[in-house]
Amino acid sequence: MLDRTIPPLVQNTLFSLRRPTEYILPGGIPLYIVEAPGTGALRLDVVFPAGKQSEARNLQSYYAVQMLREGCQGYTAAEFAERVDYYGTGLRATVLMSRTCVSLVTLKKHFAPTIELMHRMLTAPAYDEDRLRTRCEADKAQILVNLKKGGFIAMRALRQSIYGEHHPCGLLVEVEDYDTLTSQSLREYYDRCYSHGPCKLFLSGDVDDSVVGHVVATFGSRQSAANGQRITQGVQLTIDNSQLTVGSVLNENEIRVGDFFNSHYKKTAPQSIALTLPGAVQDTIRMGCPMMDVSHPDYGHMRVLTTVLGGYFGSRLMQNVREEKGYTYDIGAHLVTTIPQVLFCVYCEAQAGKAREVIGEVYKEMRRLQTELISDDELLMVRNYMLGDLCRNYETAFDLIDAYLFEDHLGLPPTHFDQMFAAVQTASPERLRQLAQQYLRPEMMHVVVVSNGENENYCVKI
């Protein structure tokens, strides 16, 4: 009989992401395919190398892509929404710092009509002024609500404290920005970044020749290679009399993502900021500082160290601040990777009046990691948690595409995720202590506390 008091042996896990097959459409657009036969579902992502960094004014990039669904050639906004709902299709748009991604998720049997809807949305948007005003009013009401939330206020203040008001990460959207935005400014952004600019296609799911044929017929005539791109020579694949070159595209004119954001970043001295939110029932705490780039050799091991500190339910901060002290229900630490330069962040909503104590305990745990070696048992638990999380996050074809979109956004090499897996497996107590001494230093931290103002003496001597 199985003895359930004895845990199963943890065995070594091999990890290697399945790479997409790369093709070049007749017009020069790169197409990346990850197949999952038999699923009956498809996902198509169209990625443009433009995002918040390309804005001439606040909200321009966000609404330029969000308004694509608000009517296009042949469809009013209501008619377009009705067609999308009829096919049970998902259409979403995500604006990142240097990329914009428009995603279609649909059943395979409806791929032909839905990709036509997507293409029409991308090539002939209406940008109706009345629809824009309706959306802006709704979103303005939402930001007014958010500005009464401690977490929202604290993160805005932390970003501006770290990056400054001239960096894309430090630019804050204000209520007035919704009133001054016009459909003409969206059209200008569209013409500059979407209409004639380069793009990439990521296709995943139940892909076969007929599906690829629809993609070629829809996007194959769009010219992308002439815009400063060089196509590498390779094997050609013929589908429905259309030739696709197996290879990759190099965009010689595209500025490296890291170069752009680092050129806009001006290092500022760590600050401690106290903000008052009348009626707040908790102290909201955000702490953080910029660190290495995602491509830096220290990044993988730093992810392990951050997990030990506050990256899972059994972390040091959870055990100390939640379990032992009872100051909070949730506290954690994570690495933000919206741009190549990593942002280390500690977050917590604490009992009112306890911000000073919480910050002191965070510093205490940082110093412990600087001076004491992590035990083998704790490191094994963290390693198993992270390896399981990595494997679970990249199970499906859609998950794999998300990984490649992340690579594309930050300009990472194809070996990035393999390196992350290796870093988790090889992190040693000595190496993690060395990283804590280098990166987890209280004197580097910007601190923001949002409270009801009754106890603003939260600053902790470092």
C-alpha positions, 0 to 999 in steps of 0.5 A: 500500500502506498505510504502517503507520509513519504513525499515522492522523490524530486527528479531532475527536470529537463527544460527546453522551449520548442522554437517556432518555425520562421517564414517570410511572407511574399511582402517581407513580413516575418511569420512565426508558427507554433503548431498544436494539432487537434486543438481546434483553436487558433491565435494570431498576433500582429506585433508593431514595433511601436508603443508608449515610447513612440507617443507625441502625447499621453494616451496616444498609443493606447487609444490608437490601438483600442479604437481600432475596434470602434468601427472600420470600413464597412462596419459601425462599432456596433456592427463590428462588435456583433460580428465578433460576438457571432463568431465567439472570437476574442480580439484584444490589443496590448500596448507595451513600452516599445511594442503594440500587439493585436491578438485574435483568438478564434475557432479554426472553423471561423478563421477565414471570416475572423482574420478578414475582420481583423485585417479590416480593423487594422487597415481601415479604422474609422477613428470616430470622434464621438466614439472616442469621446465616449471611451475617454469619458468612461476611462476618465471616470475609472482613473478618478476612482483609481486615484482614490486607491492607495496602491494606484497612487503609490505605484505612480509616485514610485515610478516617477521617483525612480525614472523622473518625469521625462522617461516613458516609465515616469510619465503619468496620465492625468485626468486632463489628458482624456479631455484634450485627446482628439481622433486626429492625433490618433490618426497621426499615430496610426499613419506613422506607426501602423499603416505603413510601418513594419510588423511581425506575425505570430501564429499558434494553435491548430495550424495547417496549410489552409490556415497559413494560406489564409494568412498569406492571402490576407497579409502577404501583400503588405510590404515590410522588407523595403523599410530597412530590413534585410531578409536572410536567404533560406528554404522556400515553402509553397502554400496555395502557389505562394512562396514563403521563405524559411529564415528571419528578418533583420531590421537594421534601422530599428533602435535597440530597445535597451538603448532607447530606454537607457538613454532616457533614464537619468539616475535619481537619488533614492527618495522617501515619499509620504502621501496622504489619502483621507479615509485610508484604512491601511498603509500602502507601501511600495519600495523599489529601485532599478537593477540590471537589464534582463539580458544581464548574467545576474538576472536569472539568479536575481529572480531566485533571490527575489523569490526567496525574499518575497516571491511565493507564499512561503517567502521570508517576507510572508513568514516574517511580516504576515505570519509572525508580526501580523502586520499584513495579509499580503506582502511580496517582492517581484522583478518588473520587466516592462522594459529591458532594465529590471525594476525591483519592487516590494509591495504591501498593504499593511495595518494602519500606522504600521508602515514604519515597522513593515519597512524595518522588517523588509530591511532586516530580511535584506540584511539577513540575505546579505550576511547569512547563507540560505539553507539547502532545504529552503533553496531546494523548496524555492528551486522546485517551486520555480521549476514547476512554475516555469514548466506550467507557464509554457505548456501550450502553444499559446503560452509559448507564443507569449514567451516569444512575444516577451523575447521580441519585446525586450530584444532577448536571444532565443536562449533566454528561457533556457538560461533562466531554467539553468539559473534556477537549477544552479543558484547556490547559497554563496552566489545568492548572498553575493547578489544580495550584498550587491543589489538588495541594499536598503540605501538604494531603495525608493520608498512610497507610503500612502496613509490616512496621514495620522502617522507619517513618521514612517522613515527607517534609519538605514 
